[in-house]
Amino acid sequence: MSLQARPEDASLPQARLVAVVPAFRASTTIAQVLTDFAPCCERMIVVDDGSEDETGGRVRSLGLKNVRLITHSGNQGVGAAMKTGIKAALEEDADIVFKIDADGQMKACDLPRLLAPLWDSQADCSKGNRWFDRRALRTMPSIRRWGNLGLSFALRAASGHWKVFDPTNGYVAWRREVLEVVDWTRVEDRFLFESSMLVEIGSVGGVVQDVPIQARYEGAGSHLKVWKSLLEFPEFLLRAVLRRLWQRYFVVDFNAVSLLLVSGTLLTLFALLFGGYHWWKSSVSGVPATPGTVILSALPLLFGFNCLLQALVLDISSSNDRPLSRRPLAPQPFENPRGRS
C-alpha cells in the first residue's frame, strides 16, 4: 500500500505531515528508524529525552534535511517528549501528526493504512492494532500480550472508545483539529501518555479508529517498569472512568444511562452493606440469617448488577462516531514507504 494521490484529491488542500519521534537511549536504532520514515513525511521532529548515550549525535550525523532535533536537558518521560514534539509540529503548521517509537518496532510500510482514516476525515485519531495479525502476536512478549488484553477493556471504559481494541499501541496519528482542543495539562508525561491521550480525546468528543498493523518485537527493549505500571494504572483508570461518567451523564446530559447508574450503584451498595452486616452478625452470634434477610440482600444485588450492565450496554451503543475533523485532505504522494516486513 502506498501513499498515492487520487484523482478526487486534486481539489483538496495538501496535508502537511509531521512525525514526532520520542527518543531515549536509542543510539543503536534511531538511524534506521529515521532512514525508513524520512521519505514519508515533510518533517520529522526527534525529541532526545535526556539520553546519556549518543542518540542525539546519531541523529545529527545522518544529515537529513527534513529532521529537526530537540533535546531535553534531563529525562522527562515519553509523554513529555511527545508534548514537546507535538507543540513544535503544530507551530510548523502540521495538519497531521504521527508518533514513531525510536526502538524500530514500527514499520513505515504500515503508515498509509494508519493515515487513511485521517485523510478522509473519518476519525480524529487513528491507532495501530496488532491483534489483527496472529503471526505478529506470536512475536509479542507474553507479558505484553496478557497485559494488553486486561487493559483493553479498562481503557475503553475509561475513554469511551469502545471500538479500540489495542489502546496502548504507540503507533498513532492525530488530526490537528483534535490536538488543538485537548487539555494538555491532563495528558500524562510518562508511560501513561497513550492512555491519557485516548481519555482526553474522548472527553472532547473526538473519534478514534483502529487500523490493522504489524509489530516487531525481536530484540526490542522497553524502558517501562512493569511493577510501577501495575501500581499506577488502576488509580489512573478509576479516576478516568469516574470523571468520564460524571461529565457525560451528569454534567453534559442526564438520560437513561444516568438513572441506571444511580439506581444500580445504590442498589448494589445497599445489598453489599446490608448483606455484609448480617453475614458478620451471623458469624459472630452463630445464628444463621433468616431466608428473608438473605433474599433482601440478594435481590437488590441482582437488580443493581442488571442496572449497571444495562448502563454499560447503552454506553457502548451510544459511542460517538462523528469526528471533530470535517475537512478532507489530500494524501501526500509518497511511493512505497520503506520498512522491514
HELIX and SHEET records of a PDB file:
HELIX    1   1 PRO A    7  ASP A    9  5                                   3    
HELIX    2   2 ILE A   30  PHE A   37  1                                   8    
HELIX    3   3 ALA A   38  CYS A   40  5                                   3    
HELIX    4   4 THR A   55  LEU A   62  1                                   8    
HELIX    5   5 VAL A   78  GLU A   91  1                                  14    
HELIX    6   6 ALA A  108  ASP A  110  5                                   3    
HELIX    7   7 LEU A  111  TRP A  119  1                                   9    
HELIX    8   8 ARG A  130  PHE A  132  5                                   3    
HELIX    9   9 ARG A  134  THR A  139  1                                   6    
HELIX   10  10 SER A  142  SER A  159  1                                  18    
HELIX   11  11 ARG A  176  LEU A  179  1                                   4    
HELIX   12  12 TRP A  184  ARG A  186  5                                   3    
HELIX   13  13 PHE A  193  SER A  203  1                                  11    
HELIX   14  14 VAL A  226  TRP A  246  1                                  21    
HELIX   15  15 GLN A  247  VAL A  251  3                                   5    
HELIX   16  16 ALA A  256  SER A  285  1                                  30    
HELIX   17  17 PRO A  291  SER A  317  1                                  27    
SHEET    1   A 7 VAL A  67  HIS A  72  0                                        
SHEET    2   A 7 ARG A  43  ASP A  49  1                                        
SHEET    3   A 7 LEU A  17  ALA A  23  1                                        
SHEET    4   A 7 ILE A  96  LYS A  99  1                                        
SHEET    5   A 7 VAL A 172  ARG A 175 -1                                        
SHEET    6   A 7 CYS A 125  ASN A 129 -1                                        
SHEET    7   A 7 VAL A 208  PRO A 212  1                                        
END                                                                             
